[in-house]
Amino acid sequence: MTDFQYKINRLRQCESICYTICLKLLQNEQQAAKAAEWLLKRLFTDEQFWKTSEAARDRYIFRIASNAYLNQTQMRSFMKTS
């Protein structure tokens, strides 16, 4: 199995947790689906994700998703006040 195929297979196993986290943060199914897709693409290229132990990956995914959500929320808030 190639490295590419290995990563795809592992990310397929993470799809559910990615979507669940995004849905909890966004409270909107369509936005959550788009955010989960972004998150999976982000994880594909994230070397630290691949070095993270199996037991810690869900927590790592949550941290990445939360940071992206907070950054987006802060940017929207800034844009409204500028």
C-alpha positions in Angstrom: 0.0 0.0 0.0 1.3 3.4 -0.9 1.7 6.2 1.6 -1.1 8.1 -0.2 -3.5 5.2 0.0 -2.6 4.6 3.7 -3.4 8.2 4.5 -6.7 8.1 2.6 -7.7 4.9 4.5 -6.8 6.4 7.9 -8.7 9.6 7.1 -11.8 7.7 6.1 -11.7 6.3 9.6 -11.7 9.9 10.9 -14.6 11.2 8.8 -17.2 10.6 11.4 -15.3 12.4 14.3 -14.4 15.3 12.0 -18.1 15.8 11.0 -19.3 15.4 14.6 -16.9 18.0 15.9 -17.7 20.4 13.1 -21.4 19.9 13.7 -21.1 20.6 17.4 -19.1 23.8 16.7 -21.2 25.1 13.8 -24.7 23.8 14.6 -25.4 23.6 10.9 -25.3 20.4 8.8 -24.3 22.0 5.5 -21.6 24.1 7.1 -20.4 21.2 9.1 -20.0 19.0 6.0 -17.9 21.7 4.3 -15.8 22.3 7.4 -15.2 18.5 7.9 -14.0 18.3 4.3 -11.6 21.2 4.9 -10.5 19.6 8.1 -9.8 16.2 6.4 -7.8 18.0 3.7 -5.9 19.9 6.3 -5.1 16.7 8.2 -3.9 15.0 5.1 -0.9 17.4 4.8 -0.4 17.8 8.6 2.8 15.9 9.5 2.1 16.3 13.2 -1.2 14.5 12.8 0.5 11.5 11.3 3.0 11.4 14.2 0.3 11.6 16.8 -0.5 8.4 18.6 -3.8 6.6 17.7 -5.1 7.3 21.2 -4.5 11.1 20.9 -5.7 11.7 17.3 -9.4 12.5 18.2 -8.1 15.2 20.6 -5.7 16.5 18.0 -8.6 16.7 15.5 -10.7 18.6 18.0 -7.9 21.1 18.7 -7.4 21.8 15.0 -11.1 22.2 14.4 -11.6 24.4 17.4 -8.7 26.7 16.5 -10.0 27.1 13.0 -13.5 27.9 14.3 -12.2 30.4 16.8 -10.0 32.1 14.2 -13.0 32.4 11.8 -15.3 33.7 14.5 -12.7 36.3 15.6 -12.2 37.4 12.0 -16.0 37.8 11.5 -16.3 39.8 14.7 -13.4 42.1 13.6 -14.9 42.6 10.2 -18.2 43.7 11.7 -16.5 46.3 14.0 -14.2 47.7 11.4 
